[in-house]
């Protein structure tokens, strides 16, 4: 909270107003339910923060001494008016990026004369730099999905003859068993479906002699009142001996990913890290099939700052946590991706995922 207020002062923000989204649990440990009933944390720069919350939700809040006050509201009250009253005469208000437009529009009517901005102007730079406790939670999350990946690579998760959806469901069950509270995604894409980076696992039956791309992660189960942290990993297996063309392409992908990790040093421009990985795939004649950025930040959200994309000129700093995930996707043929979560440190890049990076061959 102290860092938030320092950043508010530096950006000329009088009030921070957070509703649904990840800024709220990151700041006070409480996640607002996405309801038609407004929950909003109003943080004036010079007065105690107040959590405006439906009365029936108030028992879910874990309080922290002196961090914020609670203002439950009843069914016949206008919560937007309550929030507007707390905003008072403020001239500059930063609102949560995921706030529902219905509440923002009503708030603008009840607080005329305010200059509105996005809360991420204040929170994103802070959230992008993880402290040691956050890194430890990300590492624990990564270790959990590493064990799931090892089971996949070791043939413990049957593939041939099962649908993508069935395998996806098993990955999800294993993620939960590894200490996650929720499954954020469990992509299973086999054969030509692997050419779709965000393929939705469906009724296709996995066959012998094809690639199976698995990209999965979740949010950890933390003590009540603490935000969960995310995992994200991608590994590919082949159901039988891969053709030489695919094996060669995957070898280039492996090199691209490893060089991307090595390049993610403190002080290096985020876009330059993307360029290191991308050049290797371009040299292997796969560059046109690498159709997305190299990586995204991760923390209490699966995707957050910093983004490793060519246009990002921001240098990496110690504490940045992000994915390194080059891929190639050839329509109607096949695709592959290899992903680790990495933390930039003063001692060099630290890869949190340790599951085998080679193309695993499974026969079941």
VENWOCOR-V71861 format. One line per field, one symbol per residue. psi: psi as a letter, one per 30 degrees, with the letter a starting at -180 (. if undefined). A space follows every 50 residues. Layout:
psi->???
//
This chain:
psi->eeeeeeeeefghkekkjkbllfeeeeeggkkkkilfkkkkjjjlfglkkk jjkkeffeffkjlkjfellkikklfgljfeeeeeeeebgkfjkkkkfgkk eeeeeeeeefilfkkklkffeeeeeeffjkleeeeeeeeeeeeefeeeee eefggfjkekflleeeeeeeeeeeeefggkeljelikjjkbffffjehkj kbfkkklkhlkjkjjllakljlkkgkkllllkkkkklkiakkleeeeeee eeeeeeeeeeeefilkfkkefeeeeeeeeeeefghgefgjgllelllkcf lejlklkikefjgkkklkfkklljillkjjkgdlllkkklkkkklfglkj kfkgkkfljkklf.
//
